[in-house]
Amino acid sequence: MTEWIVDTNVPIVANGKADAGDNRPPSLACRQAAVAFLLQIATNEKVVLDQEGAIQAEYRTHLQPSGQPGVGDRFYQIVLQSSPDRVRRVNLPKNSDGEYKTLPKPLQAVNFDPSDRKFAALAAQENIPVVNATDSDWLNAAEALKDSDIVVNNLCGCNIEEWFTKNLQDGQ
């Protein structure tokens, strides 16, 4: 069974919402990719979370525990149910300064986004890919991620302009 680390922007995009880092709504193609991926996890694969709950807490900020109205919310409900065939929780230790012990040095050196460090540290520790939809931090740190042997699956591709709905009033 394939395991994944899912950045919060994936279920947000599956719900058709704009990620907190960008106020533009996702394109239809990007949303479809996020929905298809989360449905795949719900039926055949597994998500890996930190046992301490940092990832789940971030999900809680943006998703509905009732599992409605979107596919992203349904994904969060699966996480909350913690079915062992769909969710695996692992210890993600921190240093005395609060930094994740397994966060690779190249990511620390490029000042990788603090809100994404838990995903990167978990990916490095467990050797599992991170899934991203519309968070440009993963693209901006591509070299440091590669140097750290962290694989990122960019569901919406690597062209940021294709991630979002075009504003027809601007002629785009």
N, C-alpha and C positions, 0 to 999 in steps of 0.2 A: 504494500500500500504506500503510495507516494505521500510524503509529508511536505507541508508548506508553512512558511511564516507569512502572515497576511498583514500588510500595512493597513491601517485604518482607512486610508483613502479608497481602498478597493470596495468595501461594503458601502461607503458613502456614495461613490460613483454608481454602484449598482442600484442604489435608491434614487438615482437621477439628481442628486444634490451636488452643489459645488463643494469641493474640498475646502477646508478652513484656510489653506494657504493661497487660494485663488477664488475669486467670487464669480468666475464664469462657469456656467453649467457644462457638464461633460457632453461631448458629441454623442450622437446616437450609436455610432460604431464603438466608441469607448465604453459606453454604458452596456451595450450588448456583450462586449468582451468580459466585463466585470461580472455581469449576471451569469454568463455561461460558465465562468471559472468557479463562482461560488456554488452554482448548482452541481458542478463536478465534485467539489469538495463534499457537499452534502450527501452525495450518493456513493462516492467511490474512494475518497481520500481523507486525509487527516490534517488538522491544523495544530501547530505546536505553539504553546504559550508559556510564559514564565510563571512559575509556581507562586511567586510573590504577588502577582496580579496587576503589574503595571500595564500590560497590554490590554487586559480585560477592562481596566479602569478607563483607558483611552477609548475603547469601544463604547463603554457606557456613556461617555460624554456626547457621542454623536449618533447613537443607534437606539432603537426602541426594544426593550426586553420582551415585549408582547409578541415579537416576530412579525409585526405589521407596521406599515403597509408595504414595505419593499423587501426585495430579495436580500439586501444588506441586513435588514432587521431580522430576517429569518436566519441568516448566518449567525448573527449575534445570539439568537435564541438557542441555536445548536451549541454555541460556546458555553452559554449559561447552563445548559443541561449536562455539559461535560461528559457526554457519552464517550466511554473509553475507545470505542471504535472510530470516533471522529475527532477527538481532542486528546492531545498528550501534553501534560504539564511537566516542566523541568525546572530545577533550581538554576537561577541565574545570579551568581554571587556578585557582590559589589565590594570595592575597596573601601577603606575608611573614609575617603573623600567623597564617596557616593557614586563614583564612576564604576561602570561594569568592568569586572576583571577581564572578561573575554573580548572587550572592544579592541579591535586591532589598532596598533600604533599609527598606521597610515591614516586612519579615520580620525584619530585624535589630532594628528598633525594638520589636517585640513579643516579642523573645527566643524566636523560633521554635525548636522542639526541635532540638538539635544533630544528633541522629541522622537527622533528616529533611531537613536543609539540603542535602545532596548531591542529593536528588531535586528539591527546589525550585529550586536553582541550575541544574541541568540543564534543568528545564522552562522556566525563564526564558531561558536561553541558546538553546535549540533551538526554543522556542515549540511545545512538545509537551505534551499533558495528562499529569497524574499520575493513576494509578489507586490508589485506597484501598479497603480493605474495612472494617477495624475500628480504625483509629487516630484517636482523637478530636482529636489535634493539628491535623489538617487542617480539622476543623470549628471548633475554637477560634480558628484564625487565618484564618477565611474572609474577613473584611474585608481584612486585609493581603494575602492571596492575590489577592483581586479587584483591589485597588489596584495589585498587581504584574502584573496580566494573566496570572496563572497559573490555568489551568483544572484543577479536580480532579473526576475521575469517581468519585463515591462509590458503589461497586457495591452496597453494602448499604443505601443511603439515608442520610438525615441524622438519623434517630431512633435514638440510641444504644441504647435499650432493645430495639429490634428486631434489633440485631446479635447478640445472645447468646441461648443456650438458657435458658429460664426454669427456675427451681428449683422443682419441683413440691412439695417438702417445705415450702417457705415459703408455699405457696398462691398462687404467682404464675403 
